[in-house]
Amino acid sequence: MYKYSEITEEGKAPVSTGLLARMQEDILTGEMKPGEKIIEQKLCEKYGASRTPVREALKQLESDGLVEYILNRGYFVIGMSDQDYEDMFDLRRAYEIQAVQWAIERITEEEMEALEETFNFMEFYTMRKDTEKMLVINAGFHQIIYEASKNRMLQKLLTSYQNRLKYKSPEVVYEDNYLSMVLEEHRAIFKAFKDNDPREGGRAMEIHINRAKERRCG
């Protein structure tokens, strides 16, 4: 079954369970600031880890573009700029549209049941005005679509984007009608699945991602 509280990037688990996610979060939230030199020993002390898993995590973060290694100087934090986030939203929009179109064509009966159940939860927590729960279930709704697209590379890429974008403007203040707006955007996407209409699914997803960008990036 789909676990809404555990959205992780495929292929990342072998790199020191939990350590990579903690380091990524510290970079994306600004606790580790862009340009800051990374001292391995300090990371070992901070995270209670030995040098080997810390080095493995740093290599993965370098591959992900969050840190850079400079010969004879060591690792430095890159992080994410406002422009990086805007670009990521634009890329995500294109990939989300493709994912939902493929998912509508390829979704299994079990996945469709999971999607419907997830949407029902979204309705429930919107009624309860529980923003925190809604955000988690929202991520789960998209994860089901990624899996239903039956494209592993697309699923991995969109999961990575989703993980990073959740740190954009974490202090954002949600408007009173935020939950109802998000619910209606997902209702349109879900209806496209029910109607087996990939074109309408792509259109509904494009509207949703455009509005999500406006809410996060202004």
N, C-alpha and C positions, 0 to 999 in steps of 0.2 A: 504493500500500500504506500501511499504518498505521505511523507512526513513534512508538514508545512514548516516546522521549526528547524529543519536541518537542510538548508539549501547550501550545498557544497559543490565545488568544481570537480568534475570528473577528472581522475588521474592525479589529484593532489593529496589524497590520503596517505600514500607511502612516505611523504616528506614530513616526518616528525609530527604525528597527530596533534593537532591543536596549536602547535607552535607557529606554523605558517600563517594560520588564520589570525592569531594574536598579533603577529608582526605586521601583517597586511592592514589590520584594523588600526594599529597605532600610526601607520604611515598615512592612511586615508583620512583619519580624524585629525591629523596635524600634530599628534603628540611627538612623532618623529618628523621634524620639519625639513622641507626641501633644502638641499645644500648641506645638510648636517652630515658630518663624517660619522660613519658607523664603527664603533669599537666593539670587536667581538667579545672581549672579556666582560664588558658592561652588559651586553645582551645576555650572555650566559648567566650573569648574576640576576638580571632583571626577570628573566623567564625561568630560572631554575633549570637550565639545560646545559649539556656539555657542548664542546666546540663543534663536534661532528654534525649534530642536527641543526645547529645554528648556521653552519656553513652551507648545509643542504638547502635550508630555507632561503638564505641569501642568494644562492644560485637560482632558485625558482623565482624569487622576487626580481632578480635581474632579467630573467627570461620574460617575466610579465611586464617589464618596463617601469617598475616602481623604484628600483635602485640601479645604480651603475657602478661598474668596477673600473677604476683608473689604475693603470699599471704603476706599481711602486708607491701608490698612495692609498689604495684600499677601496672600500665601498662607500658610496655617498647616496643619500636619499634624493630621489627625484619627485615622487609623489604625483599628484594630479592637479593641474591648473584648471581654472574656469573654462578655458578654451578646450582643454582635454575633455571635460565633462560635456560641453556642448557638442563637440565632435562625436563623442560616444553615443549621445542621444540620437544624433542623425544616423549613425551607423546602425544603432539598435533598431530604429524605425524600419529600415530596409530589411533587416534580418527577421524582425518580428512579423512583418507582413508575409515574407516567404514562409516562415515557420507555420503560421496559422493556416495559410493556403494548403501547404502540404499536409498539415495535421487533419484538416477537414476531409481530405481525400484518403488519408491512411489510418485514421483513428480506429482502434479496436472497440469492441462492445464494452470491455472492462474499463478502458480509458474513458469512454464516453460516460459511463456510470460515475467514475471518479470526478470527472469534470462537472457533471450535474450536481453531485453531492457538494463539491467545493463551492459552486455558485450558490447553492442553498445556504451554505454557511455564511457566505458573503451577505446574503439577504438578512440572515439572522443577526449578525453582528452589526450591520448597518442600523437595524431596528434598535439594537441595544446601544448604539452610538459608541462602540468600542473600537477606537481607531487603531490601537496597538494590535488587537487580534485581526482586524481587517487587513492591515499591512502584511501580516504574516500569511494570511490565507490568499491574499492577492498574489504574493510570490508563488504560492503553491499552484494557483490557477495557471499561471504562465509556465510553471515547470511541467505540468501535465501536457500543455500544448507542445513544449519543446520535445518531450519524449514521444508524443504522438506523431511528430513530424518524421520520425524514423531516420533522422540524420544526426549522427553522433557528433560530427564537427560543429554543426549549427547549434546543437544542444549545449555543447561545451562552451562555445563562444558566447551565447546569450546568457548562460548561467554566470559566466565571468562578468559580463556587463551588469547583470542584475546585482551581483555581489558588490561591485564597485559603486554603482549609482545610489545604493541605499545610504551611502555616506555623504552624498551631496546635500548640503544645507540640512544637516541633522537637526538644527534648531528651528526648522521651519514651523510656523504657526498655521495650523490647518483651519480653513474657513468653516463656518457652520454647516455649509452645504457640501463639504468635501466628500463625505462618505456617500451621500446620495448621488453625486456626480460620478464618482468612480464606479458605483454599482451600476448605473445606467450605461456607462461605457462598456462594462463587462457583460451586461445583459445583451447588448447589441452583438458582441463577439459570440456569446453563447448561442444566441438565436441563429447565427450563421451556421454553427455546428448542427443545430436541430434541423435547419433547412437544407443542409448539405450544399452550402453555397460558398465556395472558396473566394469568389470575387467580392462578395459582400463581407466576408470575414476579413479580407485584406483591407477593405475600406474602413471597417469598424476598428481594426487594430491601428490603422494609421491615425485615425481621429484620437484614439486613446493615447498613443505615444506622443502625439503633438501636444495634447493637453497636459500630459505628465511632464513634458519638457517645460511648458509654461509655468507649471506649478513649482518646479524645482529650480529652474534657471531664470525665471522672470521674463 
